[in-house]
Amino acid sequence: MAIYLDTGNISEIERFHRMGIIRGVTTNPTILLSENIVGGLPGIKTRIKDIARLIDPYPLSVEVTTPEREKVIQQALEFASWATNIVVKVTIHGPNGELENVEIIHELETQHHIHINATAAMSAQQCFLAALAGASYTSLFAGRINNMGYNACGEIARLRKLLDLFDLKTQIIAGSTREVLNVLEWLEAGAHVITVVPKILEAMLVHPYTKETVQMFLRDAAIAETKAHPKVER
């Protein structure tokens, strides 16, 4: 799986999808708002269906926009109806620590057979409980863990060990990526997927010494071409 692009920008998704280097896309209400996608669910629906069609069969995560149980279930059913490759994101608990989200995750996975991404987790223990509840994915906000003064690699490694030990099929998505270094170190720690914004992915690819080397090759090739075909004096 490796890399998901964290954006709602169609042109950015098209650019990196043509390269063949992304294996999915993740969105959330904040990302969609930054793309000026407004108008409630009708506005979201149009953009999400376009992205889902573009990257099919790779998964596209779409987050519910309400904390209310019945509305979460209703939205999840609606989102899942938009395309077969949609994964519904539900936060690991409510805005004030309400616990019923895990119950909702379990119900959506086991009764409605909707792939769920249990998101906004900040610890291995939260992700482990999401896995026990049956979530297809769990998003560990590894960048925020680092910001709190902890090394996210330890949480990722601990979680991966538990998933493997108990044969749980949940995939770890490490997100909130802050720097290029995070991508490989989190994959090495055991994450199945890293989410990155386009700027991070571009920085992974473009290296200043590579630019310098390519410029040297082209400059020397031009010089060699000139010497191979000297000007004839008239």
C-alpha positions as CSV (number, residue, x, y, z in Angstrom):
1,M,0.0,0.0,0.0
2,A,2.7,2.4,1.1
3,I,1.6,6.0,0.2
4,Y,-1.8,7.7,0.1
5,L,-2.1,11.3,-1.0
6,D,-3.7,13.5,1.6
7,T,-5.6,16.0,-0.5
8,G,-8.9,16.9,-2.3
9,N,-7.2,18.6,-5.2
10,I,-8.0,16.8,-8.4
11,S,-5.0,18.1,-10.4
12,E,-2.5,17.0,-7.7
13,I,-4.1,13.6,-7.5
14,E,-4.0,13.3,-11.3
15,R,-0.3,14.3,-11.4
16,F,0.9,11.8,-8.9
17,H,-1.5,9.0,-10.0
18,R,0.0,9.3,-13.5
19,M,3.4,8.6,-12.0
20,G,2.1,5.3,-10.5
21,I,3.4,6.1,-7.0
22,I,0.2,6.6,-4.9
23,R,-2.0,3.7,-3.7
24,G,-4.9,5.7,-2.4
25,V,-6.2,9.1,-1.3
26,T,-7.4,10.4,2.1
27,T,-9.6,13.4,2.8
28,N,-11.3,15.0,5.8
29,P,-13.6,18.0,6.2
30,T,-10.6,20.4,6.8
31,I,-9.0,19.3,3.5
32,L,-12.2,19.7,1.5
33,L,-12.8,23.1,3.0
34,S,-9.3,24.2,2.0
35,E,-10.3,23.3,-1.6
36,N,-13.3,25.5,-1.3
37,I,-15.7,22.6,-1.4
38,V,-18.8,23.9,0.2
39,G,-22.5,23.4,0.1
40,G,-22.8,20.4,2.4
41,L,-23.0,16.8,1.2
42,P,-24.0,17.7,-2.4
43,G,-20.8,19.6,-2.9
44,I,-18.7,16.9,-1.2
45,K,-20.4,14.2,-3.2
46,T,-19.4,15.6,-6.6
47,R,-15.7,16.0,-5.7
48,I,-15.6,12.6,-3.9
49,K,-17.1,10.7,-6.9
50,D,-14.7,12.4,-9.2
51,I,-11.7,11.4,-7.1
52,A,-13.0,7.8,-6.5
53,R,-13.5,7.4,-10.3
54,L,-10.0,8.7,-11.0
55,I,-8.1,6.4,-8.6
56,D,-10.3,3.3,-8.8
57,P,-9.6,0.6,-7.6
58,Y,-7.4,2.3,-5.0
59,P,-9.2,3.4,-1.8
60,L,-10.5,6.9,-1.0
61,S,-11.2,7.8,2.6
62,V,-14.1,10.2,3.3
63,E,-14.9,11.4,6.8
64,V,-18.3,11.8,8.4
65,T,-19.2,15.3,9.4
66,T,-21.4,14.7,12.4
67,P,-20.9,13.2,15.9
68,E,-24.5,12.0,16.2
69,R,-24.9,8.2,16.0
70,E,-27.8,7.9,13.6
71,K,-26.4,10.6,11.3
72,V,-23.0,8.9,11.3
73,I,-24.5,5.6,10.2
74,Q,-26.7,7.4,7.6
75,Q,-23.7,9.3,6.2
76,A,-21.5,6.2,6.1
77,L,-24.2,4.3,4.1
78,E,-24.5,7.3,1.7
79,F,-20.8,7.7,1.3
80,A,-20.3,4.0,0.6
81,S,-23.0,4.1,-2.1
82,W,-21.0,6.7,-4.1
83,A,-18.3,4.3,-5.2
84,T,-17.1,0.8,-4.4
85,N,-13.6,2.0,-3.4
86,I,-14.7,4.5,-0.7
87,V,-13.6,4.0,2.9
88,V,-15.5,5.9,5.6
89,K,-13.6,7.7,8.3
90,V,-15.0,7.7,11.8
91,T,-13.1,9.3,14.7
92,I,-12.0,6.9,17.4
93,H,-14.2,8.7,19.9
94,G,-16.4,11.7,20.1
95,P,-15.4,15.4,20.6
96,N,-15.7,15.1,24.4
97,G,-14.5,11.5,24.7
98,E,-17.8,9.8,24.0
99,L,-17.3,6.1,23.6
100,E,-20.0,5.0,21.2
101,N,-17.9,5.6,18.1
102,V,-16.2,2.3,18.5
103,E,-19.6,0.6,18.7
104,I,-20.6,2.5,15.5
105,I,-17.3,1.3,13.8
106,H,-18.1,-2.3,14.8
107,E,-21.7,-2.0,13.5
108,L,-20.7,-0.5,10.2
109,E,-18.0,-3.1,9.5
110,T,-19.9,-6.2,10.7
111,Q,-23.5,-5.4,9.8
112,H,-23.3,-3.1,6.9
113,H,-19.9,-4.4,5.5
114,I,-18.5,-0.9,5.0
115,H,-14.8,-0.4,5.2
116,I,-14.0,1.9,8.1
117,N,-10.9,4.0,8.8
118,A,-10.9,4.7,12.6
119,T,-9.2,8.1,12.6
120,A,-7.7,10.8,14.8
121,A,-6.0,8.2,17.1
122,M,-3.0,9.4,19.1
123,S,-1.8,6.1,20.6
124,A,-1.3,2.4,19.9
125,Q,-3.9,1.5,22.5
126,Q,-6.6,3.4,20.7
127,C,-5.7,1.8,17.4
128,F,-5.6,-1.7,19.0
129,L,-9.2,-1.3,20.3
130,A,-10.3,-0.1,16.8
131,A,-8.7,-3.2,15.3
132,L,-10.5,-5.4,17.8
133,A,-13.8,-3.7,16.8
134,G,-13.1,-4.7,13.2
135,A,-11.9,-1.5,11.6
136,S,-10.3,-2.1,8.2
137,Y,-7.9,0.8,8.8
138,T,-6.8,2.8,11.8
139,S,-5.2,6.2,11.4
140,L,-2.5,7.1,13.9
141,F,-1.6,10.8,13.8
142,A,2.1,10.1,14.1
143,G,3.2,13.7,13.4
144,R,1.1,15.0,16.3
145,I,2.6,12.3,18.5
146,N,6.1,13.5,17.6
147,N,4.9,17.1,18.3
148,M,3.9,16.0,21.9
149,G,7.5,14.9,22.5
150,Y,7.2,11.2,21.9
151,N,8.7,9.1,19.1
152,A,5.8,7.8,16.9
153,C,8.0,4.9,15.7
154,G,7.6,3.2,19.0
155,E,3.8,3.5,18.9
156,I,3.7,2.2,15.3
157,A,6.1,-0.7,16.1
158,R,4.1,-1.7,19.2
159,L,0.8,-1.6,17.4
160,R,2.1,-3.6,14.4
161,K,3.4,-6.3,16.8
162,L,0.0,-6.6,18.4
163,L,-1.8,-6.8,15.1
164,D,0.4,-9.5,13.9
165,L,0.4,-11.4,17.3
166,F,-3.4,-11.5,17.3
167,D,-3.8,-11.9,13.6
168,L,-5.9,-8.7,13.2
169,K,-6.3,-7.6,9.6
170,T,-6.5,-3.8,10.4
171,Q,-4.0,-1.8,8.4
172,I,-2.0,1.0,10.1
173,I,-2.2,4.4,8.4
174,A,0.4,6.8,9.8
175,G,-0.6,10.4,9.1
176,S,-0.1,14.0,10.0
177,T,3.3,13.7,8.2
178,R,5.5,16.7,9.0
179,E,8.7,15.9,7.0
180,V,10.1,13.7,4.4
181,L,12.1,11.7,7.0
182,N,8.8,10.5,8.5
183,V,7.7,8.5,5.4
184,L,10.4,5.8,5.4
185,E,11.0,5.7,9.1
186,W,7.3,5.1,9.8
187,L,7.1,2.4,7.1
188,E,10.2,0.8,8.6
189,A,8.5,0.9,12.0
190,G,5.6,-1.2,10.6
191,A,3.0,1.2,9.2
192,H,1.2,-0.2,6.2
193,V,0.4,3.2,4.8
194,I,1.7,6.7,5.1
195,T,-0.4,9.7,4.2
196,V,1.4,12.7,2.7
197,V,0.4,16.0,1.3
198,P,1.5,16.8,-2.3
199,K,4.3,19.0,-1.0
200,I,5.9,16.2,1.0
201,L,5.7,13.8,-1.9
202,E,7.3,16.3,-4.3
203,A,10.1,16.8,-1.7
204,M,10.7,13.1,-1.6
205,L,11.3,13.0,-5.3
206,V,13.3,16.2,-6.0
207,H,16.8,16.3,-4.6
208,P,19.1,19.3,-5.0
209,Y,22.1,17.1,-5.9
210,T,20.1,15.3,-8.5
211,K,19.1,18.7,-10.0
212,E,22.8,19.7,-10.0
213,T,23.8,16.4,-11.6
214,V,21.2,16.5,-14.4
215,Q,22.1,20.1,-15.2
216,M,25.8,19.0,-15.4
217,F,24.9,16.1,-17.8
218,L,22.9,18.4,-20.0
219,R,25.6,21.1,-20.0
220,D,28.3,18.6,-20.9
221,A,26.2,17.0,-23.6
222,A,25.7,20.4,-25.2
223,I,29.5,21.1,-25.1
224,A,30.2,17.6,-26.6
225,E,27.6,18.3,-29.4
226,T,29.3,21.6,-30.2
227,K,32.7,20.0,-30.4
228,A,31.4,17.2,-32.6
229,H,30.1,19.7,-35.1
230,P,32.5,22.6,-35.3
231,K,31.5,25.7,-37.1
232,V,32.8,26.0,-40.6
233,E,34.4,29.4,-41.4
234,R,33.0,31.1,-44.5
